Amino acid sequence: MLVLVIVTHNRFRQTITINEHEHDAVSLVACPPLCNRGIIFIMNVIIAGAGEVGTHLAEVLAASGRNITIIDKEPSRLADLDDALDVRTLAGNCCNADVLREAGADSENAALVAATNSDELNLLCAAVGKGVGAGKAIARVHHSAYFDQRGLDYAKQFDIDRLICPEYSTALAIASTLRNPAALAIENFASGQIEVQEFPVPAEADVVGKTLIEISLPPGVRLAAIRRGATVSLPMATSTIEAGDVVILVGNTEVFGDGRKLFQEKKPGRRRIVVMGGPSMGVWLCRALHDRQFSIRLFETNRERAEELADKLDWVTVVCADPTDMTVFEEERIAEADAFVGLSTDDEHNILGCAWAKSSGIGQVISVVNRPRYVPLIARVGIDHAFSPRAVAAQKIGRMLDESPLLRISSLAEGVIDVYRVQVGPTAEALGQPLRKLPLSPDWMIAAAMHQGQVRVPTADDLIHAGDIITVIGRSGQEAKLKKIFGTG
C-alpha cells in the first residue's frame, strides 16, 4: 500500500482517512488523491521513543505505507522493532540536532512525534525538531500543567504544532461514550465547545406529531439525525417526530438546554456513575461530565490523593476506599450505579473491578487497559468498552498528521450516514452564501463550523468562508457533491 502526499502551494496533503469503528483500534485506509496539482512525495514520520505509545503509533503508521524512523536510546528496544516492523531504527539522543537530521527531520515533508515517557524530553525534542526544519512537530505530554497551559502556552513557546495527552483524550472518549456514542465524532472536532446528545423522544414531548418546520428550534441548535427502529435518516423540513424516535441533537452549549426541552417534557434524571481510580485521567473525566446530568462517586485508595481530589472536584463525592472490596461494594451500594469506570493505573485491578461490577448487574461497564495482551479478555468477562490510551493517542496523532481537505471521521449508520470533516477551499461554491441557499438538503447538513478557531453550530443565515473547517453529516457515497460545494476537489 502506498501513501502519497500532495504538495499544493507549499502545503502537504496526505491521502489517509481514519475510520473510528472501535475506540481501541485505528484503521488507516489509502484513498485516491484529492487533486492532481503539484508534485507527489512520500511522507516521512520520525517517532522519538520506542515505548508503548511510540511502538503502537509505528505499527499503525507503518501499516499505512509511510516511511517510519524510530529513535531510542535503548538498542534492545530497537532490535525488537527491527524484527517486528518494516521501519528504520536509529539509536541515539532524540534531543540531539545531529541525530534528528540523520533521522530525516530536517525536511518540510517530515513529521516528528516526540513520544518518550518524559514530558520535558518530548517538549525539547519537538522544539529541536522544528529548529532543524521539520514540517510538523507533535509532543506527547502527561502532566496537566503542560497540557492545560496554566501560566504558559508551551506549544507556542517552543514552536510546537500540537501537544497530545493520551490520558486527556481517553477521558474525553470515555465521557462521550457515557453520554452517547454519536457525540464522539463531533466533539473531537469541536473540543467541547458544543453539546451533542442522543436520546429517545417520549410520547408526552411537545414535538410529537409535528414536522420539523413546525418546531421552533433555538438558533444554534440542530437536529442531526432521527433513528426510528433500525432506520437512521437525516431530518428534512417535512420530517415528523414520532414517540419513541431516537434523535441526535447538536447545539451551542448556552442554548442546548432550551432545544432539548422541546423533545423531552421532563428533565432527564441524573445518571449514577462510579469511577474507580483517581489519576489525572479521572480528574479530566469528572470535569468532562460536570453539569451534564451525572452524579459521580470517585473511589481512590490513597488518602492523600483522595483529599486532593475532593478539593479539586467539589461536585464529586470522593470516597477513600477500594470498590473491589466486597464489603465496600455492598456498603456503598455500588450495584445500583448506572455505569462503572475502571481507570486506575493497574490493568488487573481495572479488569477485576469491571468484571465484578458487570456481574452485579451494572448496565454499562468501561475499563482502561494499557497492556495489549489484556484486550482479548475484555469481551470474555463482559466488559462493554475498553480504552487504551496508547491506541487513543495513535488515533489522535494520525488525525493530526492528516491534512486532507475531505475526511470521513465516523459513521452514524454504517453505509448509510457518515460524518465528514471538510476544509472549505478558496474556490468553493459555498463561499459568501448563507447556509439556507446551499444545495445540501436532503443529502447533507452542517453540524458544526470552525471559523478562526471558534467552533459553533451555525444558523441558516451564517456564511461560509475559505479556510473554515466544518463537520458535515450526510448520506454515504455522495462525496463528489461535497467536493463541489466546498471546493475540496
C-alpha positions in Angstrom: 0.0 0.0 0.0 1.4 3.4 -1.0 0.6 6.6 0.8 1.2 9.8 -1.1 1.5 13.4 -0.1 0.3 16.1 -2.5 2.1 19.4 -2.4 -0.2 22.4 -3.2 1.0 25.9 -2.6 3.9 24.5 -0.4 1.5 22.6 1.8 1.5 18.9 2.2 -1.8 17.0 1.9 -1.8 13.3 2.8 -4.2 10.8 1.3 -5.1 9.0 4.5 -8.5 8.5 6.0 -9.3 7.4 9.5 -12.3 5.2 10.4 -13.3 5.2 14.1 -15.3 2.0 14.3 -13.6 1.0 17.5 -12.0 3.1 20.2 -9.2 0.7 21.0 -8.0 0.3 17.4 -7.2 2.6 14.5 -7.8 1.7 10.8 -5.9 3.7 8.2 -7.0 3.2 4.6 -5.5 4.6 1.4 -7.8 6.7 -0.7 -7.4 8.4 -4.1 -5.5 11.7 -4.4 -7.7 14.7 -3.7 -6.3 16.7 -6.5 -3.8 16.3 -9.4 -1.9 19.5 -8.9 1.7 19.7 -7.6 4.5 17.1 -7.0 3.9 13.9 -5.1 6.1 12.9 -2.2 6.3 10.2 0.4 5.6 11.5 3.9 8.3 10.7 6.4 7.4 10.3 10.1 10.1 10.3 12.8 9.0 8.9 16.2 11.1 9.6 19.2 10.7 7.0 21.9 10.1 3.2 21.4 7.8 2.9 24.4 4.1 1.8 24.4 2.8 4.9 22.6 5.7 5.2 20.1 5.6 1.5 19.3 1.9 1.3 18.7 2.0 4.5 16.6 4.7 2.9 14.5 2.6 -0.2 14.0 -0.4 1.9 12.8 1.5 4.2 10.5 3.8 1.6 9.1 0.8 -0.4 8.1 -0.4 2.6 6.1 2.7 2.6 3.9 4.5 5.6 5.4 8.3 5.9 5.8 8.8 5.5 9.6 12.0 6.1 11.6 12.1 5.4 15.3 14.7 6.9 17.6 15.5 5.5 21.1 18.5 5.3 23.4 18.0 1.6 24.1 19.3 -0.6 21.3 17.4 -3.6 22.8 14.1 -1.9 22.2 15.0 -1.0 18.7 16.2 -4.6 18.0 12.7 -5.9 18.8 11.1 -3.4 16.5 13.5 -4.3 13.7 12.3 -7.9 13.9 8.6 -7.0 14.1 8.1 -4.0 11.8 9.2 -2.6 8.5 10.6 0.6 9.9 14.0 2.2 10.2 15.5 2.5 13.7 18.2 4.8 15.0 19.9 4.6 18.3 20.7 8.0 19.9 19.5 11.0 21.8 16.3 12.4 20.3 17.1 15.9 21.5 20.4 16.0 19.6 20.0 18.0 16.4 22.5 15.8 14.5 20.6 12.7 15.4 17.3 14.3 14.3 18.9 15.4 11.0 20.2 11.8 10.5 16.7 10.6 11.0 15.4 12.9 8.3 13.7 15.5 10.5 15.3 18.4 8.6 12.7 18.4 5.8 9.3 20.1 5.3 7.8 16.8 4.4 8.8 15.2 7.7 6.7 15.0 10.8 8.3 14.5 14.2 6.4 12.9 17.0 8.1 13.1 20.4 6.6 10.2 22.4 9.1 9.3 25.1 8.0 8.8 28.7 9.4 12.2 29.7 7.3 15.3 29.2 10.3 17.6 29.4 12.2 15.4 26.9 9.3 15.5 24.5 9.0 19.2 24.6 12.7 19.7 24.0 12.8 17.1 21.2 9.9 18.6 19.4 11.3 22.1 19.7 14.7 21.0 18.3 12.9 19.1 15.5 11.2 22.3 14.4 14.5 24.1 14.7 16.2 21.8 12.3 13.4 22.1 9.8 10.7 19.5 10.4 7.4 20.4 8.7 5.3 19.4 11.7 6.2 18.6 15.3 3.9 16.9 17.9 4.8 16.3 21.5 3.2 13.9 23.9 2.8 15.2 27.4 1.4 13.6 30.5 1.3 16.3 33.2 -1.7 18.6 33.2 0.5 21.6 33.9 1.9 21.4 30.4 -1.3 20.4 28.6 -3.7 22.8 30.3 -1.3 25.7 29.5 -1.6 27.1 33.0 0.5 30.2 33.1 2.2 29.4 29.7 1.3 28.2 26.3 4.1 25.6 26.0 3.3 24.7 22.4 3.6 28.3 21.3 6.6 29.0 23.5 8.5 26.1 21.9 7.1 26.4 18.4 5.5 23.0 18.6 2.5 22.4 16.3 0.4 20.3 18.7 0.6 18.8 22.2 -1.1 15.4 22.7 -2.1 14.0 26.1 -3.3 10.3 25.8 -4.9 10.5 29.2 -6.9 13.6 28.4 -8.0 12.2 25.0 -9.0 8.9 26.6 -11.0 10.7 29.3 -13.0 12.6 26.6 -13.6 9.4 24.7 -15.0 7.7 27.8 -17.1 10.8 28.7 -18.6 10.7 25.2 -19.4 7.0 25.5 -21.1 7.6 28.8 -23.3 10.3 27.2 -23.8 8.8 23.8 -21.5 7.2 21.2 -22.7 9.6 18.5 -21.2 12.5 20.3 -17.6 11.3 19.9 -17.0 12.2 16.3 -18.4 15.8 16.6 -16.9 16.5 20.0 -13.4 15.5 18.9 -13.7 18.2 16.3 -15.4 20.7 18.5 -13.1 20.4 21.5 -16.1 20.6 23.9 -17.4 23.9 22.6 -20.7 22.4 21.6 -23.1 19.9 23.1 -24.2 16.6 21.4 -26.8 14.2 22.8 -28.7 11.2 21.6 -32.0 10.4 23.4 -35.4 8.9 22.9 -38.5 11.1 22.4 -41.3 10.3 25.0 -44.9 10.3 23.9 -45.7 13.5 26.0 -43.0 15.6 24.3 -44.2 18.8 22.7 -42.7 17.9 19.3 -44.5 14.6 18.8 -46.7 14.6 15.7 -45.1 17.8 14.4 -43.0 18.3 11.3 -39.5 19.9 11.7 -40.7 23.1 10.1 -43.3 23.4 12.9 -40.7 23.1 15.6 -39.1 26.3 16.7 -35.6 25.2 17.5 -33.4 28.0 19.1 -30.8 29.5 16.8 -27.6 27.4 17.3 -29.4 24.1 17.8 -29.9 21.5 15.1 -31.5 18.1 14.8 -28.7 16.0 13.2 -30.4 12.6 12.8 -33.5 10.6 13.6 -33.3 6.9 14.4 -36.6 5.1 14.0 -36.2 1.4 14.7 -33.3 0.1 12.5 -33.5 3.1 10.2 -31.4 6.3 10.6 -32.4 9.3 8.5 -31.4 12.9 8.0 -34.2 15.3 9.1 -36.0 17.4 6.4 -38.4 20.2 6.8 -41.3 17.8 6.3 -39.9 15.1 8.7 -42.3 14.2 11.5 -41.2 13.4 15.0 -42.9 10.3 16.5 -42.9 9.0 20.0 -40.1 6.5 20.5 -37.8 8.1 17.9 -34.2 8.4 19.0 -32.8 11.8 18.0 -29.3 13.2 17.8 -29.3 16.9 18.9 -26.4 19.3 18.3 -26.2 22.7 19.8 -24.1 25.5 21.2 -23.7 25.0 24.9 -25.6 28.1 26.1 -28.8 27.3 24.1 -28.7 23.5 24.0 -30.9 23.1 27.1 -33.6 25.2 25.5 -33.6 23.0 22.4 -33.7 19.7 24.4 -36.8 20.8 26.4 -38.8 20.6 23.2 -38.0 16.9 22.8 -38.3 15.9 26.5 -41.2 17.1 28.7 -39.4 16.3 31.9 -35.8 17.0 32.8 -33.9 13.7 32.5 -32.8 12.0 35.7 -29.2 12.1 36.8 -27.2 9.0 35.8 -25.1 7.5 38.6 -21.5 7.0 37.7 -18.9 5.1 39.8 -15.2 5.9 38.9 -12.5 3.6 40.3 -9.2 5.4 40.5 -8.1 9.0 40.7 -5.2 9.6 38.3 -5.2 12.7 36.1 -7.5 10.9 33.7 -10.1 10.6 36.5 -10.0 14.4 37.0 -10.4 15.1 33.3 -13.3 12.6 33.1 -15.1 14.2 36.0 -14.7 17.6 34.5 -16.0 16.4 31.2 -19.1 15.1 32.9 -19.7 18.1 35.1 -23.2 19.7 34.7 -24.2 17.0 32.2 -26.8 15.2 34.3 -24.4 12.9 36.1 -24.0 12.0 39.8 -20.4 10.9 40.2 -18.7 8.9 43.0 -14.9 8.5 42.7 -13.1 5.8 44.7 -9.4 6.4 45.5 -7.4 4.2 47.9 -4.6 6.7 48.6 -5.9 9.1 51.3 -3.7 12.0 50.4 -4.7 11.8 46.8 -8.4 11.3 47.8 -8.2 14.6 49.8 -6.6 16.4 46.9 -9.3 15.2 44.6 -12.1 16.2 47.0 -10.6 19.8 46.9 -10.3 19.8 43.1 -13.7 18.2 42.3 -16.2 19.7 44.8 -19.2 18.4 42.7 -17.9 14.8 43.0 -18.3 12.5 46.0 -14.8 11.2 46.7 -14.5 8.0 48.8 -11.2 6.8 50.1 -11.8 3.0 49.6 -11.4 0.2 47.2 -14.7 -0.7 45.4 -13.3 -4.2 44.6 -13.5 -4.9 48.3 -16.9 -6.8 48.7 -17.7 -5.0 51.9 -17.2 -1.6 50.4 -19.1 -2.6 47.3 -22.1 -3.6 49.3 -22.0 -0.8 51.9 -21.7 1.9 49.1 -24.5 0.2 47.1 -22.3 0.3 44.0 -24.5 -2.2 42.3 -27.2 0.5 42.0 -25.0 2.6 39.7 -25.8 3.1 36.0 -22.2 2.9 34.9 -18.8 1.8 36.3 -15.5 3.0 35.0 -12.2 1.4 36.0 -9.3 3.8 35.3 -6.7 3.1 37.9 -3.1 2.7 36.8 -3.3 -1.1 37.3 -4.9 -3.0 34.4 -5.6 -6.1 36.5 -7.4 -4.0 39.1 -9.5 -2.3 36.4 -10.5 -5.7 34.9 -11.3 -7.2 38.2 -13.4 -4.2 39.3 -15.3 -4.0 36.0 -16.0 -7.8 35.9 -17.4 -7.6 39.4 -19.5 -4.6 38.5 -20.9 -6.3 35.4 -21.7 -9.5 37.3 -23.5 -7.4 39.9 -25.9 -6.0 37.2 -24.4 -2.6 36.4 -25.6 -1.8 32.9 -22.6 0.0 31.4 -19.0 -1.0 32.3 -15.9 0.6 30.9 -12.2 -0.3 31.6 -8.9 1.4 30.8 -6.3 -1.2 29.6 -2.7 -0.2 28.9 -1.3 -3.7 28.1 -2.4 -5.1 24.8 -2.3 -8.7 26.0 -5.3 -8.0 28.2 -7.5 -6.7 25.4 -8.8 -10.3 24.4 -10.0 -10.7 27.9 -12.3 -7.7 27.9 -15.3 -9.3 26.0 -14.9 -12.6 27.8 -15.5 -11.1 31.2 -18.5 -9.0 30.0 -16.9 -5.5 29.9 -18.7 -3.3 27.5 -15.9 -1.0 26.4 -12.1 -0.9 26.7 -10.0 2.1 26.1 -6.3 2.0 25.5 -4.5 5.4 26.0 -1.8 4.4 23.5 -4.3 3.5 20.9 -6.3 6.7 21.5 -3.0 8.6 21.2 -2.2 6.9 17.9 -5.6 7.7 16.6 -5.3 11.4 17.6 -1.8 11.7 16.2 -2.9 10.1 12.9 -5.7 12.6 12.6 -3.2 15.5 13.3 -0.9 14.2 10.5 -3.7 14.1 8.1 -4.4 17.4 6.3 -6.8 16.0 3.7 -9.5 18.7 3.0 -12.2 16.0 3.0 -12.0 13.3 5.7 -14.6 10.7 6.8 -14.2 10.6 10.5 -17.1 8.4 11.7 -20.5 6.9 10.8 -23.9 7.2 12.4 -25.2 4.3 10.4 -22.6 2.3 8.5 -23.1 2.5 4.8 -26.0 5.0 5.2 -25.0 8.2 7.0 -21.4 9.3 7.6 -19.7 12.2 9.4 -17.1 14.2 7.5 -14.6 16.9 8.3 -14.3 19.3 5.5 -11.9 22.3 5.0 -13.5 24.9 2.7 -11.4 25.6 -0.3 -10.7 29.0 -2.0 -12.9 28.2 -5.0 -15.9 26.7 -3.1 -19.4 27.3 -4.5 -20.4 27.9 -0.9 -18.2 31.0 -0.3 -20.1 34.0 0.8 -23.5 32.3 0.7 -25.8 31.8 3.7 -26.4 28.2 4.6 -30.0 28.4 3.6 -29.0 28.8 0.0 -26.6 25.9 -0.2 -27.8 22.8 -2.1 -27.3 20.5 0.9 -30.8 19.1 1.5 -31.8 16.3 1.5 -28.4 14.6 1.5 -26.3 16.7 3.9 -26.5 19.1 6.9 -23.8 21.1 8.6 -23.5 20.1 12.3 -20.7 22.5 13.3 -18.3 25.0 11.8 -14.9 26.3 12.9 -14.1 29.9 11.9 -10.9 31.5 13.2 -10.5 28.8 16.0 -14.1 29.2 17.3 -16.5 26.2 16.9 -20.2 26.9 16.7 -23.4 25.3 15.4 -24.2 27.6 12.5 -27.6 29.2 11.8 -29.3 29.3 8.4 -28.0 32.8 7.9 -24.4 32.2 8.7 -21.8 32.5 5.9 -19.1 30.0 4.8 -15.5 31.4 4.5 -12.4 29.9 2.8 -10.4 28.0 5.3 -13.3 27.2 7.6 -13.4 23.6 8.9 -16.8 22.1 9.1 -18.4 18.9 10.3 -20.9 17.6 7.8 -23.4 14.8 8.4 -24.9 13.1 5.3 -25.5 10.2 3.1 -22.7 7.8 2.2 -21.4 7.8 -1.3 -22.1 11.4 -2.0 -18.5 12.8 -1.6 -18.4 14.2 -5.1 -21.2 16.6 -4.2 -19.4 17.7 -1.1 -16.2 18.4 -3.0 -18.0 20.6 -5.5 -19.9 22.6 -2.9 -16.9 23.2 -0.6 -14.1 23.3 -3.1 -12.1 20.3 -1.9 -11.7 18.6 -5.3 
